[in-house]
Amino acid sequence: MNTYYDILQYLKKFDVYIYVGSRLGDLELAALEIDNLYRAGVLEEQRYAKFKLILRHEHTLEEQRQRI
C-alpha cells in the first residue's frame, strides 16, 4: 500500500467511504479515520506510520497545487 488510493481502499474494508468535496478535506478526514483505527488497535504501528506519511505527503502536494 503506497498510494492515497490504496489507503481509501483499505478504509472501505471497514465501511469508511470518504468524499467531502475537496481533496484537502478528504485527506484530513482519511487521516482522522486512520488515527481512529490505530487507537482501536485495528491498525499496526508500522502500517499506521506509513499511511500517515503518505497522507501528509499528499496533503503537502495539494496545498502546493492550490497556491498556484
HTML snippet that shows the backbone in 3Dmol.js (N, CA, C, O; Angstrom):
<script src="https://3Dmol.org/build/3Dmol-min.js"></script>
<div id="view" style="width:600px;height:400px;position:relative"></div>
<script>
const pdb = `
ATOM      1  N   MET A   1       0.840  -1.170   0.000  1.00  0.00           N
ATOM      2  CA  MET A   1       0.000   0.000   0.000  1.00  0.00           C
ATOM      3  C   MET A   1       0.888   1.237   0.000  1.00  0.00           C
ATOM      4  O   MET A   1       1.512   1.582   1.003  1.00  0.00           O
ATOM      5  N   ASN A   2       0.924   1.886  -1.143  1.00  0.00           N
ATOM      6  CA  ASN A   2       1.840   3.000  -1.286  1.00  0.00           C
ATOM      7  C   ASN A   2       1.187   4.281  -1.768  1.00  0.00           C
ATOM      8  O   ASN A   2       1.879   5.281  -1.956  1.00  0.00           O
ATOM      9  N   THR A   3      -0.111   4.285  -1.972  1.00  0.00           N
ATOM     10  CA  THR A   3      -0.756   5.477  -2.507  1.00  0.00           C
ATOM     11  C   THR A   3      -1.985   5.839  -1.678  1.00  0.00           C
ATOM     12  O   THR A   3      -2.480   5.054  -0.869  1.00  0.00           O
ATOM     13  N   TYR A   4      -2.446   7.043  -1.911  1.00  0.00           N
ATOM     14  CA  TYR A   4      -3.662   7.520  -1.266  1.00  0.00           C
ATOM     15  C   TYR A   4      -4.838   6.620  -1.654  1.00  0.00           C
ATOM     16  O   TYR A   4      -5.686   6.304  -0.820  1.00  0.00           O
ATOM     17  N   TYR A   5      -4.882   6.218  -2.905  1.00  0.00           N
ATOM     18  CA  TYR A   5      -5.938   5.317  -3.372  1.00  0.00           C
ATOM     19  C   TYR A   5      -5.929   4.010  -2.569  1.00  0.00           C
ATOM     20  O   TYR A   5      -6.986   3.502  -2.197  1.00  0.00           O
ATOM     21  N   ASP A   6      -4.741   3.472  -2.306  1.00  0.00           N
ATOM     22  CA  ASP A   6      -4.634   2.248  -1.506  1.00  0.00           C
ATOM     23  C   ASP A   6      -5.204   2.445  -0.102  1.00  0.00           C
ATOM     24  O   ASP A   6      -5.851   1.553   0.448  1.00  0.00           O
ATOM     25  N   ILE A   7      -4.959   3.611   0.464  1.00  0.00           N
ATOM     26  CA  ILE A   7      -5.490   3.911   1.790  1.00  0.00           C
ATOM     27  C   ILE A   7      -7.014   3.955   1.755  1.00  0.00           C
ATOM     28  O   ILE A   7      -7.679   3.417   2.641  1.00  0.00           O
ATOM     29  N   LEU A   8      -7.563   4.599   0.728  1.00  0.00           N
ATOM     30  CA  LEU A   8      -9.021   4.657   0.600  1.00  0.00           C
ATOM     31  C   LEU A   8      -9.615   3.260   0.453  1.00  0.00           C
ATOM     32  O   LEU A   8     -10.668   2.970   1.021  1.00  0.00           O
ATOM     33  N   GLN A   9      -8.949   2.397  -0.305  1.00  0.00           N
ATOM     34  CA  GLN A   9      -9.424   1.026  -0.466  1.00  0.00           C
ATOM     35  C   GLN A   9      -9.346   0.264   0.860  1.00  0.00           C
ATOM     36  O   GLN A   9     -10.232  -0.532   1.171  1.00  0.00           O
ATOM     37  N   TYR A  10      -8.304   0.502   1.627  1.00  0.00           N
ATOM     38  CA  TYR A  10      -8.168  -0.127   2.937  1.00  0.00           C
ATOM     39  C   TYR A  10      -9.306   0.319   3.864  1.00  0.00           C
ATOM     40  O   TYR A  10      -9.886  -0.500   4.576  1.00  0.00           O
ATOM     41  N   LEU A  11      -9.618   1.609   3.851  1.00  0.00           N
ATOM     42  CA  LEU A  11     -10.684   2.123   4.698  1.00  0.00           C
ATOM     43  C   LEU A  11     -12.043   1.537   4.312  1.00  0.00           C
ATOM     44  O   LEU A  11     -12.909   1.367   5.170  1.00  0.00           O
ATOM     45  N   LYS A  12     -12.231   1.232   3.046  1.00  0.00           N
ATOM     46  CA  LYS A  12     -13.502   0.653   2.597  1.00  0.00           C
ATOM     47  C   LYS A  12     -13.751  -0.718   3.231  1.00  0.00           C
ATOM     48  O   LYS A  12     -14.900  -1.143   3.359  1.00  0.00           O
ATOM     49  N   LYS A  13     -12.684  -1.408   3.626  1.00  0.00           N
ATOM     50  CA  LYS A  13     -12.838  -2.695   4.308  1.00  0.00           C
ATOM     51  C   LYS A  13     -13.583  -2.530   5.633  1.00  0.00           C
ATOM     52  O   LYS A  13     -14.175  -3.478   6.149  1.00  0.00           O
ATOM     53  N   PHE A  14     -13.543  -1.313   6.171  1.00  0.00           N
ATOM     54  CA  PHE A  14     -14.212  -1.010   7.440  1.00  0.00           C
ATOM     55  C   PHE A  14     -15.459  -0.163   7.209  1.00  0.00           C
ATOM     56  O   PHE A  14     -15.965   0.480   8.129  1.00  0.00           O
ATOM     57  N   ASP A  15     -15.947  -0.170   5.974  1.00  0.00           N
ATOM     58  CA  ASP A  15     -17.128   0.611   5.580  1.00  0.00           C
ATOM     59  C   ASP A  15     -16.941   2.111   5.814  1.00  0.00           C
ATOM     60  O   ASP A  15     -17.871   2.812   6.212  1.00  0.00           O
ATOM     61  N   VAL A  16     -15.739   2.579   5.561  1.00  0.00           N
ATOM     62  CA  VAL A  16     -15.443   4.006   5.649  1.00  0.00           C
ATOM     63  C   VAL A  16     -15.244   4.509   4.224  1.00  0.00           C
ATOM     64  O   VAL A  16     -14.267   4.164   3.560  1.00  0.00           O
ATOM     65  N   TYR A  17     -16.177   5.322   3.771  1.00  0.00           N
ATOM     66  CA  TYR A  17     -16.126   5.907   2.432  1.00  0.00           C
ATOM     67  C   TYR A  17     -15.964   7.411   2.601  1.00  0.00           C
ATOM     68  O   TYR A  17     -16.737   8.052   3.313  1.00  0.00           O
ATOM     69  N   ILE A  18     -14.962   7.963   1.946  1.00  0.00           N
ATOM     70  CA  ILE A  18     -14.632   9.367   2.157  1.00  0.00           C
ATOM     71  C   ILE A  18     -14.866  10.172   0.884  1.00  0.00           C
ATOM     72  O   ILE A  18     -14.285   9.897  -0.166  1.00  0.00           O
ATOM     73  N   TYR A  19     -15.724  11.164   1.006  1.00  0.00           N
ATOM     74  CA  TYR A  19     -15.882  12.170  -0.038  1.00  0.00           C
ATOM     75  C   TYR A  19     -16.509  13.402   0.604  1.00  0.00           C
ATOM     76  O   TYR A  19     -17.700  13.422   0.914  1.00  0.00           O
ATOM     77  N   VAL A  20     -15.697  14.411   0.793  1.00  0.00           N
ATOM     78  CA  VAL A  20     -16.139  15.650   1.407  1.00  0.00           C
ATOM     79  C   VAL A  20     -16.464  16.689   0.336  1.00  0.00           C
ATOM     80  O   VAL A  20     -17.329  17.543   0.529  1.00  0.00           O
ATOM     81  N   GLY A  21     -15.773  16.609  -0.776  1.00  0.00           N
ATOM     82  CA  GLY A  21     -15.984  17.572  -1.848  1.00  0.00           C
ATOM     83  C   GLY A  21     -14.732  18.356  -2.172  1.00  0.00           C
ATOM     84  O   GLY A  21     -14.626  18.953  -3.244  1.00  0.00           O
ATOM     85  N   SER A  22     -13.791  18.358  -1.257  1.00  0.00           N
ATOM     86  CA  SER A  22     -12.498  18.985  -1.524  1.00  0.00           C
ATOM     87  C   SER A  22     -11.416  17.960  -1.199  1.00  0.00           C
ATOM     88  O   SER A  22     -11.535  17.191  -0.245  1.00  0.00           O
ATOM     89  N   ARG A  23     -10.376  17.966  -1.997  1.00  0.00           N
ATOM     90  CA  ARG A  23      -9.312  16.978  -1.797  1.00  0.00           C
ATOM     91  C   ARG A  23      -8.652  17.150  -0.433  1.00  0.00           C
ATOM     92  O   ARG A  23      -8.362  16.161   0.240  1.00  0.00           O
ATOM     93  N   LEU A  24      -8.410  18.395  -0.018  1.00  0.00           N
ATOM     94  CA  LEU A  24      -7.802  18.615   1.299  1.00  0.00           C
ATOM     95  C   LEU A  24      -8.695  18.074   2.412  1.00  0.00           C
ATOM     96  O   LEU A  24      -8.213  17.453   3.359  1.00  0.00           O
ATOM     97  N   GLY A  25      -9.972  18.310   2.291  1.00  0.00           N
ATOM     98  CA  GLY A  25     -10.912  17.784   3.276  1.00  0.00           C
ATOM     99  C   GLY A  25     -10.910  16.272   3.304  1.00  0.00           C
ATOM    100  O   GLY A  25     -10.958  15.664   4.373  1.00  0.00           O
ATOM    101  N   ASP A  26     -10.854  15.663   2.131  1.00  0.00           N
ATOM    102  CA  ASP A  26     -10.800  14.204   2.044  1.00  0.00           C
ATOM    103  C   ASP A  26      -9.536  13.664   2.715  1.00  0.00           C
ATOM    104  O   ASP A  26      -9.586  12.673   3.445  1.00  0.00           O
ATOM    105  N   LEU A  27      -8.417  14.316   2.465  1.00  0.00           N
ATOM    106  CA  LEU A  27      -7.146  13.874   3.058  1.00  0.00           C
ATOM    107  C   LEU A  27      -7.173  13.999   4.581  1.00  0.00           C
ATOM    108  O   LEU A  27      -6.694  13.115   5.291  1.00  0.00           O
ATOM    109  N   GLU A  28      -7.729  15.090   5.070  1.00  0.00           N
ATOM    110  CA  GLU A  28      -7.792  15.297   6.518  1.00  0.00           C
ATOM    111  C   GLU A  28      -8.726  14.293   7.180  1.00  0.00           C
ATOM    112  O   GLU A  28      -8.423  13.781   8.257  1.00  0.00           O
ATOM    113  N   LEU A  29      -9.846  14.011   6.550  1.00  0.00           N
ATOM    114  CA  LEU A  29     -10.778  13.021   7.096  1.00  0.00           C
ATOM    115  C   LEU A  29     -10.156  11.620   7.079  1.00  0.00           C
ATOM    116  O   LEU A  29     -10.322  10.851   8.026  1.00  0.00           O
ATOM    117  N   ALA A  30      -9.448  11.295   6.008  1.00  0.00           N
ATOM    118  CA  ALA A  30      -8.770   9.996   5.934  1.00  0.00           C
ATOM    119  C   ALA A  30      -7.750   9.865   7.066  1.00  0.00           C
ATOM    120  O   ALA A  30      -7.626   8.800   7.671  1.00  0.00           O
ATOM    121  N   ALA A  31      -7.027  10.940   7.350  1.00  0.00           N
ATOM    122  CA  ALA A  31      -6.047  10.920   8.446  1.00  0.00           C
ATOM    123  C   ALA A  31      -6.739  10.683   9.787  1.00  0.00           C
ATOM    124  O   ALA A  31      -6.230   9.937  10.624  1.00  0.00           O
ATOM    125  N   LEU A  32      -7.886  11.307   9.992  1.00  0.00           N
ATOM    126  CA  LEU A  32      -8.638  11.097  11.240  1.00  0.00           C
ATOM    127  C   LEU A  32      -9.121   9.656  11.360  1.00  0.00           C
ATOM    128  O   LEU A  32      -9.061   9.066  12.438  1.00  0.00           O
ATOM    129  N   GLU A  33      -9.593   9.098  10.269  1.00  0.00           N
ATOM    130  CA  GLU A  33     -10.069   7.708  10.289  1.00  0.00           C
ATOM    131  C   GLU A  33      -8.919   6.738  10.556  1.00  0.00           C
ATOM    132  O   GLU A  33      -9.088   5.759  11.282  1.00  0.00           O
ATOM    133  N   ILE A  34      -7.758   7.008   9.972  1.00  0.00           N
ATOM    134  CA  ILE A  34      -6.579   6.170  10.224  1.00  0.00           C
ATOM    135  C   ILE A  34      -6.190   6.261  11.700  1.00  0.00           C
ATOM    136  O   ILE A  34      -5.848   5.253  12.318  1.00  0.00           O
ATOM    137  N   ASP A  35      -6.244   7.469  12.262  1.00  0.00           N
ATOM    138  CA  ASP A  35      -5.961   7.638  13.698  1.00  0.00           C
ATOM    139  C   ASP A  35      -6.923   6.808  14.545  1.00  0.00           C
ATOM    140  O   ASP A  35      -6.506   6.154  15.500  1.00  0.00           O
ATOM    141  N   ASN A  36      -8.200   6.835  14.198  1.00  0.00           N
ATOM    142  CA  ASN A  36      -9.202   6.079  14.949  1.00  0.00           C
ATOM    143  C   ASN A  36      -8.957   4.578  14.875  1.00  0.00           C
ATOM    144  O   ASN A  36      -9.084   3.878  15.879  1.00  0.00           O
ATOM    145  N   LEU A  37      -8.606   4.080  13.694  1.00  0.00           N
ATOM    146  CA  LEU A  37      -8.316   2.648  13.549  1.00  0.00           C
ATOM    147  C   LEU A  37      -7.087   2.255  14.357  1.00  0.00           C
ATOM    148  O   LEU A  37      -7.042   1.172  14.941  1.00  0.00           O
ATOM    149  N   TYR A  38      -6.101   3.125  14.390  1.00  0.00           N
ATOM    150  CA  TYR A  38      -4.892   2.844  15.162  1.00  0.00           C
ATOM    151  C   TYR A  38      -5.208   2.809  16.660  1.00  0.00           C
ATOM    152  O   TYR A  38      -4.774   1.902  17.371  1.00  0.00           O
ATOM    153  N   ARG A  39      -5.962   3.797  17.129  1.00  0.00           N
ATOM    154  CA  ARG A  39      -6.328   3.834  18.548  1.00  0.00           C
ATOM    155  C   ARG A  39      -7.188   2.647  18.956  1.00  0.00           C
ATOM    156  O   ARG A  39      -7.142   2.200  20.102  1.00  0.00           O
ATOM    157  N   ALA A  40      -7.973   2.141  18.012  1.00  0.00           N
ATOM    158  CA  ALA A  40      -8.833   0.990  18.293  1.00  0.00           C
ATOM    159  C   ALA A  40      -8.055  -0.325  18.269  1.00  0.00           C
ATOM    160  O   ALA A  40      -8.593  -1.380  18.605  1.00  0.00           O
ATOM    161  N   GLY A  41      -6.789  -0.251  17.869  1.00  0.00           N
ATOM    162  CA  GLY A  41      -5.960  -1.451  17.845  1.00  0.00           C
ATOM    163  C   GLY A  41      -6.128  -2.288  16.590  1.00  0.00           C
ATOM    164  O   GLY A  41      -5.660  -3.426  16.540  1.00  0.00           O
ATOM    165  N   VAL A  42      -6.786  -1.749  15.584  1.00  0.00           N
ATOM    166  CA  VAL A  42      -7.026  -2.474  14.337  1.00  0.00           C
ATOM    167  C   VAL A  42      -5.813  -2.366  13.408  1.00  0.00           C
ATOM    168  O   VAL A  42      -5.531  -3.279  12.633  1.00  0.00           O
ATOM    169  N   LEU A  43      -5.121  -1.268  13.495  1.00  0.00           N
ATOM    170  CA  LEU A  43      -4.018  -0.952  12.590  1.00  0.00           C
ATOM    171  C   LEU A  43      -2.695  -1.069  13.341  1.00  0.00           C
ATOM    172  O   LEU A  43      -2.521  -0.462  14.397  1.00  0.00           O
ATOM    173  N   GLU A  44      -1.764  -1.848  12.797  1.00  0.00           N
ATOM    174  CA  GLU A  44      -0.478  -1.988  13.458  1.00  0.00           C
ATOM    175  C   GLU A  44       0.376  -0.737  13.246  1.00  0.00           C
ATOM    176  O   GLU A  44       0.154   0.026  12.306  1.00  0.00           O
ATOM    177  N   GLU A  45       1.340  -0.540  14.117  1.00  0.00           N
ATOM    178  CA  GLU A  45       2.113   0.698  14.160  1.00  0.00           C
ATOM    179  C   GLU A  45       2.855   0.993  12.858  1.00  0.00           C
ATOM    180  O   GLU A  45       2.875   2.140  12.412  1.00  0.00           O
ATOM    181  N   GLN A  46       3.454   0.000  12.252  1.00  0.00           N
ATOM    182  CA  GLN A  46       4.231   0.218  11.026  1.00  0.00           C
ATOM    183  C   GLN A  46       3.325   0.681   9.877  1.00  0.00           C
ATOM    184  O   GLN A  46       3.671   1.616   9.155  1.00  0.00           O
ATOM    185  N   ARG A  47       2.194   0.045   9.710  1.00  0.00           N
ATOM    186  CA  ARG A  47       1.254   0.441   8.651  1.00  0.00           C
ATOM    187  C   ARG A  47       0.679   1.825   8.941  1.00  0.00           C
ATOM    188  O   ARG A  47       0.508   2.637   8.032  1.00  0.00           O
ATOM    189  N   TYR A  48       0.384   2.088  10.212  1.00  0.00           N
ATOM    190  CA  TYR A  48      -0.119   3.398  10.612  1.00  0.00           C
ATOM    191  C   TYR A  48       0.870   4.497  10.227  1.00  0.00           C
ATOM    192  O   TYR A  48       0.482   5.511   9.646  1.00  0.00           O
ATOM    193  N   ALA A  49       2.136   4.297  10.549  1.00  0.00           N
ATOM    194  CA  ALA A  49       3.159   5.293  10.242  1.00  0.00           C
ATOM    195  C   ALA A  49       3.277   5.513   8.732  1.00  0.00           C
ATOM    196  O   ALA A  49       3.422   6.647   8.274  1.00  0.00           O
ATOM    197  N   LYS A  50       3.215   4.432   7.971  1.00  0.00           N
ATOM    198  CA  LYS A  50       3.304   4.544   6.516  1.00  0.00           C
ATOM    199  C   LYS A  50       2.107   5.300   5.956  1.00  0.00           C
ATOM    200  O   LYS A  50       2.270   6.164   5.095  1.00  0.00           O
ATOM    201  N   PHE A  51       0.910   4.986   6.431  1.00  0.00           N
ATOM    202  CA  PHE A  51      -0.298   5.679   5.981  1.00  0.00           C
ATOM    203  C   PHE A  51      -0.230   7.164   6.304  1.00  0.00           C
ATOM    204  O   PHE A  51      -0.563   8.000   5.465  1.00  0.00           O
ATOM    205  N   LYS A  52       0.200   7.494   7.517  1.00  0.00           N
ATOM    206  CA  LYS A  52       0.282   8.898   7.908  1.00  0.00           C
ATOM    207  C   LYS A  52       1.299   9.647   7.049  1.00  0.00           C
ATOM    208  O   LYS A  52       1.076  10.805   6.695  1.00  0.00           O
ATOM    209  N   LEU A  53       2.392   9.008   6.717  1.00  0.00           N
ATOM    210  CA  LEU A  53       3.405   9.617   5.864  1.00  0.00           C
ATOM    211  C   LEU A  53       2.847   9.884   4.465  1.00  0.00           C
ATOM    212  O   LEU A  53       3.061  10.960   3.907  1.00  0.00           O
ATOM    213  N   ILE A  54       2.147   8.927   3.909  1.00  0.00           N
ATOM    214  CA  ILE A  54       1.534   9.089   2.587  1.00  0.00           C
ATOM    215  C   ILE A  54       0.515  10.221   2.615  1.00  0.00           C
ATOM    216  O   ILE A  54       0.502  11.067   1.720  1.00  0.00           O
ATOM    217  N   LEU A  55      -0.332  10.242   3.626  1.00  0.00           N
ATOM    218  CA  LEU A  55      -1.354  11.281   3.721  1.00  0.00           C
ATOM    219  C   LEU A  55      -0.738  12.669   3.903  1.00  0.00           C
ATOM    220  O   LEU A  55      -1.222  13.641   3.324  1.00  0.00           O
ATOM    221  N   ARG A  56       0.310  12.763   4.692  1.00  0.00           N
ATOM    222  CA  ARG A  56       0.989  14.047   4.898  1.00  0.00           C
ATOM    223  C   ARG A  56       1.605  14.541   3.593  1.00  0.00           C
ATOM    224  O   ARG A  56       1.539  15.727   3.271  1.00  0.00           O
ATOM    225  N   HIS A  57       2.203  13.615   2.849  1.00  0.00           N
ATOM    226  CA  HIS A  57       2.810  13.956   1.555  1.00  0.00           C
ATOM    227  C   HIS A  57       1.745  14.455   0.577  1.00  0.00           C
ATOM    228  O   HIS A  57       1.932  15.483  -0.073  1.00  0.00           O
ATOM    229  N   GLU A  58       0.647  13.739   0.474  1.00  0.00           N
ATOM    230  CA  GLU A  58      -0.440  14.136  -0.424  1.00  0.00           C
ATOM    231  C   GLU A  58      -1.037  15.483  -0.009  1.00  0.00           C
ATOM    232  O   GLU A  58      -1.397  16.294  -0.861  1.00  0.00           O
ATOM    233  N   HIS A  59      -1.138  15.713   1.281  1.00  0.00           N
ATOM    234  CA  HIS A  59      -1.668  16.980   1.791  1.00  0.00           C
ATOM    235  C   HIS A  59      -0.752  18.130   1.373  1.00  0.00           C
ATOM    236  O   HIS A  59      -1.226  19.172   0.921  1.00  0.00           O
ATOM    237  N   THR A  60       0.546  17.942   1.523  1.00  0.00           N
ATOM    238  CA  THR A  60       1.516  18.964   1.124  1.00  0.00           C
ATOM    239  C   THR A  60       1.435  19.243  -0.368  1.00  0.00           C
ATOM    240  O   THR A  60       1.446  20.401  -0.784  1.00  0.00           O
ATOM    241  N   LEU A  61       1.355  18.194  -1.176  1.00  0.00           N
ATOM    242  CA  LEU A  61       1.241  18.371  -2.621  1.00  0.00           C
ATOM    243  C   LEU A  61      -0.021  19.146  -2.981  1.00  0.00           C
ATOM    244  O   LEU A  61       0.021  20.032  -3.834  1.00  0.00           O
ATOM    245  N   GLU A  62      -1.130  18.824  -2.345  1.00  0.00           N
ATOM    246  CA  GLU A  62      -2.389  19.511  -2.642  1.00  0.00           C
ATOM    247  C   GLU A  62      -2.333  20.979  -2.237  1.00  0.00           C
ATOM    248  O   GLU A  62      -2.847  21.836  -2.955  1.00  0.00           O
ATOM    249  N   GLU A  63      -1.722  21.278  -1.107  1.00  0.00           N
ATOM    250  CA  GLU A  63      -1.571  22.676  -0.698  1.00  0.00           C
ATOM    251  C   GLU A  63      -0.743  23.441  -1.722  1.00  0.00           C
ATOM    252  O   GLU A  63      -1.064  24.584  -2.048  1.00  0.00           O
ATOM    253  N   GLN A  64       0.313  22.826  -2.230  1.00  0.00           N
ATOM    254  CA  GLN A  64       1.150  23.474  -3.244  1.00  0.00           C
ATOM    255  C   GLN A  64       0.364  23.701  -4.537  1.00  0.00           C
ATOM    256  O   GLN A  64       0.505  24.748  -5.169  1.00  0.00           O
ATOM    257  N   ARG A  65      -0.457  22.733  -4.933  1.00  0.00           N
ATOM    258  CA  ARG A  65      -1.279  22.892  -6.142  1.00  0.00           C
ATOM    259  C   ARG A  65      -2.249  24.050  -6.003  1.00  0.00           C
ATOM    260  O   ARG A  65      -2.502  24.770  -6.969  1.00  0.00           O
ATOM    261  N   GLN A  66      -2.792  24.234  -4.812  1.00  0.00           N
ATOM    262  CA  GLN A  66      -3.782  25.282  -4.613  1.00  0.00           C
ATOM    263  C   GLN A  66      -3.154  26.669  -4.582  1.00  0.00           C
ATOM    264  O   GLN A  66      -3.837  27.659  -4.843  1.00  0.00           O
ATOM    265  N   ARG A  67      -1.882  26.754  -4.271  1.00  0.00           N
ATOM    266  CA  ARG A  67      -1.186  28.051  -4.236  1.00  0.00           C
ATOM    267  C   ARG A  67      -0.908  28.579  -5.635  1.00  0.00           C
ATOM    268  O   ARG A  67      -0.742  29.784  -5.826  1.00  0.00           O
ATOM    269  N   ILE A  68      -0.856  27.698  -6.594  1.00  0.00           N
ATOM    270  CA  ILE A  68      -0.503  28.100  -7.968  1.00  0.00           C
ATOM    271  C   ILE A  68      -1.649  28.790  -8.640  1.00  0.00           C
ATOM    272  O   ILE A  68      -1.533  29.196  -9.797  1.00  0.00           O
TER     273      ILE A  68
END
`;
const viewer = $3Dmol.createViewer("view");
viewer.addModel(pdb, "pdb");
viewer.setStyle({}, {cartoon: {color: "spectrum"}});
viewer.zoomTo();
viewer.render();
</script>
